[in-house]
Amino acid sequence: MKFDTVIIGGGLSGLACGIRLQKKGVKCAVISAGQSALHFSSGSFELLNRLPDGTAVENPVEAVAKLEASHPYKKIGDFAKYASEAKQLLADSGVEVEGEATENALHLTPMGTLKPAWLTLSEFSRFKGAEEFKGKKVRVANIAGFLDFNMKFVTDALEDMGAECCQELIHIEEVDRLRKSPTEMRATNIARVLDKENIHNQLLTILKNYSIGVDAVVLPAAVGLASQKLVKALRKAVPSVVLVPTMPPSVSGIRTQQQLRREFERLGGVFMLGDSVVRADVEGGKVKAVYTINHADNGIKADNYILTTGSFFSNGLVAHSNEIVEPVFGLDVDFAADRAEWCDPQFFNKQGYQTFGVATDANFNVKKEGKVLENLYAAGSVLSGFNALYEGCGAGVALLTALYVADNLK
C-alpha cells in the first residue's frame, strides 16, 4: 500500500493532522491502535493554564512568549493563528466548541471543582469564577446506580463554593435494567439508552420537575453519544441543567473522536482501526516503509510519516529501569539521565517524566542516533519540552503541532 502520508496514532493530534492534510489534497492513512486519550476527555481543550514556574495564565496568547525555547509552542511561530485554525477545524468537523485563545474560562470537572480551559464543548457551561455559585440553589441529580459520577464529591465542591445543594436519584426502568450487571452501568451504555427518543422524553420530564425551585440541576454528561443534537434539546427544554463530565469513559470524548474520524474519512482518508506499527525500514536518513500487526510483511509506504502515538499512557513512550524509549522507530528521546529526576515522591507535585519525549528539530523532524530523519515528523504528546498536566496544555499541543506539521511537510 502506498500513501502520500502515513500518520501513526489515531487520537486528537493524528486525526487533526489527517484532516488538515486531506483538505490539502494529500492522501493519508491513519493507523490507530484503538482507544485514545479522547476517551478520557472532560469535555474541554486546554491551551495553556499555567507557566512552568506555576504562574496562572489568563491569556494564553500573551503568556506563550514566557515559555522556554524548547516548548513545542515556541517552534510553531504564529501561535494565535494556529489556535484559531484549530478551533475552526473542530467546528468544521461538527465538534461545537466555545472559547477563545485570548482568555481562559472555567468549567466543572468530574469532581465538581472548577478548572481553566481554552475551548469547551458547547453542551458544558463556562464560568468566570466560584462566586457564580454563591447563594445558588442547586439540585445534584444522578442516574441511580451510576458510580462514575460521585454525587458527594460534586456536592461538597459546590457547597465549598457557596451553593445550597440537595440530591436526587433518577430512576428510569430501561436504565435500571443495566444495574443487573455493574459493568454495564457505564456512561456510554447509559447514553445508548437515554438517547432513545422515548427514554429521552422521560428524562426531560424528570428534569423539568427537578428544576422547580432551584437555580440549577447538575447532571452527569451521560447523554448524546451519537451527536450533540439530543444534548442541545435537553439544554433547550431545561435551561437550568448543568452537565458535568463523568469519570471515564467519556461520552463527549468518544463522540468527539467519532466526529473527527468521520470528517477524516469523508475527506477521503483511510482509517486503519485496531492496528499497530511494530517496525520500520529506515535507510539513508529516511523511513522507507512501516509494518503493522495486521499487515504483517506487507509494508505500508509513504512519502512522509508522522508520529502521533502519544506519551506513556498510550505506549508512545516506554520507561525502562534506566532509560525512556520510543518503541516503534527507536528514536532519540529527551529524558533526565538521573532517575531521581524522573518523579517527585509527592504525587501532586510537578513530575519530571511528564516533560520527556522524542527529540526533534525546529520543524518537528525526529532524530535517531543524533541524525534527523528527513521524512518522519512528530506531533502531540509524544514530543518533549512541556508538561501537559502541570501546564494544562495537552490538547493545545496536540492540535497546534499537528496543524503546523501538516503545513510544513517537505
C-alpha angles and dihedrals in degrees: 000000000000129000135167090238134009118203116201108208129040103214130106095298096044095048094045090051092047093049091050092050095045089054087056091053095255112144107231141184123197116205108204128183089202127251116058136187088266087076086066096045121136092212097266140090118222121210104176122333101165139015119237089258090058098257111148115240122222098167113034093189091060096038097053090078089067094060124105119263090248093063113107091234090063091059099055098065110206099051096174092050094053092045090054093046092048090055090049092049090055091049092048088053092054095258103133112207138167129211145070134243090236096063134036115214130194128251134182117260125212087266093056095249125125121252131178121252139175099211128017127192107255094245091065124078122240123214137193096210149334090272089078088073097046111120093358120137108230130185111204108206129186138180106258109258096013107133100179090077110062107207094190094053092046093045093048091049093050092047089051086059090053102264123141105229139193128176135228135179121220116222118193116166096224092051093044088062089067089063090075085082116035090206089063093058094087126128094250094052092046090050092053088058097041091048091066107104098235093046091045089055090053089053091050091053091051093048093048088056092046091052093063112108097005136090095224142012112211113207135174113255096246097133135082102044095155099036144347092248095093091046090053090049090051094049091047094049093045108025093180092065114115112193118212122198114246131225111274136331091060116208092200092045094051090047090051092054091048091051092050092047092050090051092049092050093043087058090054102265122146115232114198104197123194096019133114134199109239103175144358142209110238120183134161094000093306137096108242100182143343127221126212136197093249097043096042110184094358100103121215109225130198142159090240137018128203123200113213099152095132130227133294094312092066096031093253083130126029126201122218127181095274107011147034116232138192101224104205106051101009090240126181111271127203107227140138114270091212107075090206087072093056096081144007117231088227101084097210095047123100108285120216096212091064090073093055119109146128118311115246139174125239090284095049093254106150126235132228121189088349095304126109118243103223099212102032119088134175132215137173129016095345086075124096130229104063141071107224096190100042096040096037095228107116099114092041093053090046094053102036097045090046091056093044093051091047089053095047107046111137 
